[in-house]
Amino acid sequence: TTADDDQIEFCMDVDVKPDRDIEKVQAEIFFAIENYLNPAVHFYLLKELMDKKIPVDEIFSGPILEHGFIDTIQLEQTNLRTFIHASDIINLLMDIEGVTAIRNFMMTKYGEDGRPVNNFISLKWCMPVTHLHKPVLRIDKSKILLFKSQFPFIARYDEVHDTILLLHASGHIARRGSGH
């Protein structure tokens, strides 16, 4: 992390269907939150942007990149967030296969000293992001309790970490009805 990061901890209780692997669900939760905080910028082939009816001179007016072209409209939409809305994140998490409820959702901001920032502790609805700072998920501080049939489970961190790396490599999570 850098001085330009807002480090955010997320705490919640998550009700999960009994047949789902809790480490996989928790990894998908962290992955979804990371993507919400900092959406990935997608690189396009020239043909893909032309198919989107973007004029050729506009495509070539951007910076020269090694891996393709960036849609400037998409780039503008991925600008730094000024607020983190609990409702947005809860909606994303409810789309994860096997998640039936999110309860006791809270967010806390941590300073560079590793301590919670006054007035930004256990916020339930909305977390303001410091101007020109990038919101970053603090996995090590976040606490997620998963419930199956009302019994609490804590996921094994090493398995969750390995699964997050796999999700980053494949770029997706199991959504409801997707058959994964």
C-alpha atoms as one frame of an Amber mdcrd trajectory, in Angstrom:
protein
   0.000   0.000   0.000   1.034   3.620  -0.520   0.225   6.936   1.152  -2.448
   7.431  -1.515  -4.492   4.405  -0.383  -7.563   4.381   1.846  -7.341   1.009
   3.576 -10.803  -0.384   4.262 -11.767  -3.322   6.465 -15.083  -5.117   5.859
 -16.918  -7.106   8.533 -20.067  -9.133   7.939 -22.003 -12.300   8.630 -22.846
 -14.316   5.520 -25.482 -17.041   5.293 -24.384 -19.749   2.847 -26.153 -22.803
   1.437 -24.864 -26.003   3.136 -23.376 -27.468  -0.074 -21.011 -24.520  -0.797
 -17.294 -24.549   0.105 -16.806 -21.713   2.635 -13.215 -20.954   1.544 -14.394
 -20.567  -2.064 -17.320 -18.336  -1.018 -15.085 -16.125   1.133 -12.531 -15.811
  -1.702 -15.342 -14.834  -4.098 -16.531 -12.220  -1.568 -13.066 -10.639  -1.329
 -12.631 -10.812  -5.115 -16.005  -9.092  -5.699 -15.140  -6.338  -3.189 -11.707
  -5.784  -4.786 -13.315  -5.472  -8.229 -15.903  -3.038  -6.872 -13.245  -0.856
  -5.215 -10.895  -0.904  -8.224 -12.518  -2.160 -11.426 -10.092  -3.780 -13.846
  -9.342  -1.833 -17.035 -10.062  -4.008 -20.075  -7.726  -3.968 -23.080  -9.347
  -4.280 -26.517  -8.195  -5.362 -29.945  -8.479  -2.723 -32.678 -11.316  -4.703
 -34.296 -13.272  -4.816 -30.996 -13.240  -1.019 -30.659 -14.128  -0.567 -34.328
 -17.047  -2.979 -33.801 -18.165  -0.635 -30.990 -18.285   2.128 -33.669 -15.450
   4.168 -32.108 -13.761   6.323 -34.787 -10.249   5.159 -35.779  -8.641   8.577
 -35.125 -10.102   8.497 -31.581  -8.723   4.985 -30.983  -5.199   6.055 -31.991
  -5.263   9.358 -30.076  -4.615   7.609 -26.746  -1.280   6.476 -25.292   0.674
   3.743 -27.114   0.202   0.482 -25.214   1.823  -2.932 -25.542  -1.315  -5.003
 -24.977  -3.980  -3.363 -27.119  -6.248  -0.349 -26.763  -8.291   1.139 -23.920
 -11.856   2.368 -24.357 -11.551   5.932 -22.979 -15.248   5.977 -21.993 -14.719
   2.835 -19.894 -11.551   4.362 -18.423 -13.460   7.486 -17.347 -16.083   5.261
 -15.688 -13.376   3.474 -13.663 -12.112   6.696 -12.081 -11.408   6.591  -8.353
 -14.479   6.131  -6.169 -15.452   8.961  -3.851 -17.819   6.801  -1.776 -18.146
   3.090  -0.995 -21.827   2.193  -0.714 -22.762  -0.816   1.416 -25.843  -1.420
  -0.759 -23.692  -1.768  -3.924 -21.385  -4.299  -2.286 -24.231  -6.280  -0.679
 -25.974  -6.519  -4.078 -22.769  -7.879  -5.652 -22.279 -10.398  -2.840 -25.889
 -11.597  -3.044 -25.156 -12.570  -6.674 -22.510 -15.068  -5.537 -23.702 -18.639
  -5.874 -24.843 -20.093  -2.535 -25.018 -16.766  -0.635 -28.509 -16.356   0.861
 -28.064 -13.332   3.182 -25.580 -10.668   4.293 -25.987  -9.437   7.878 -24.203
  -7.015  10.232 -22.274  -5.342   7.384 -19.724  -2.731   8.543 -16.727  -0.874
   7.090 -13.762   0.679   8.933 -10.993   2.868   7.468  -7.393   2.325   8.632
  -4.660   4.964   8.622  -1.005   4.623   7.657  -0.235   3.819  11.307  -2.384
   0.674  11.009  -4.994   2.008  13.418  -8.695   2.726  12.754  -9.376   6.329
  11.697 -11.686   8.272  14.063 -15.195   8.860  12.658 -14.651   6.102  10.055
 -15.183   3.086  12.337 -17.964   0.520  11.845 -19.862   2.530   9.217 -22.961
   0.655   8.022 -24.143   2.484   4.890 -21.510   4.623   3.221 -17.730   5.111
   3.532 -16.312   8.381   2.105 -12.991   7.919   0.280 -10.316  10.592   0.800
  -9.981  12.865  -2.266  -7.647  11.327  -4.904  -7.039   8.250  -2.757  -7.577
   4.699  -3.962  -9.784   2.498  -1.751  -7.987  -0.758  -0.925  -9.398  -3.881
   0.732  -7.571  -4.868   3.942  -8.100  -8.632   3.845  -5.952  -9.136   6.955
  -8.220  -6.873   9.040 -11.560  -7.969   7.513 -13.725 -10.397   9.452 -16.225
 -12.606   7.683 -18.254 -15.170   9.594 -20.003 -17.674   7.344 -23.114 -19.481
   8.551 -24.440 -22.814   7.289 -27.780 -23.810   8.817 -27.167 -21.212  11.581
 -23.765 -22.734  12.548 -20.820 -20.291  12.264 -17.669 -21.179  10.300 -14.394
 -19.310   9.853 -12.652 -19.983   6.551  -8.994 -21.091   6.466  -6.969 -18.056
   5.386  -4.354 -19.946   3.321  -7.032 -21.631   1.193  -8.919 -18.354   0.763
  -5.692 -16.611  -0.340  -4.865 -19.336  -2.901  -8.423 -19.214  -4.290  -8.277
 -15.402  -4.649  -5.099 -15.800  -6.744  -6.922 -18.315  -8.972  -9.909 -15.965
  -9.328  -7.595 -13.121 -10.369  -6.010 -15.418 -12.959  -9.364 -16.520 -14.394
 -11.100 -13.164 -13.845 -14.502 -14.399 -12.694 -16.580 -15.764  -9.818 -19.409
 -18.273  -9.684 -22.662 -16.395 -10.181 -26.145 -17.693  -9.456 -27.456 -19.832
 -12.289 -24.131 -19.856 -14.134 -23.720 -23.602 -13.653 -20.262 -23.361 -11.986
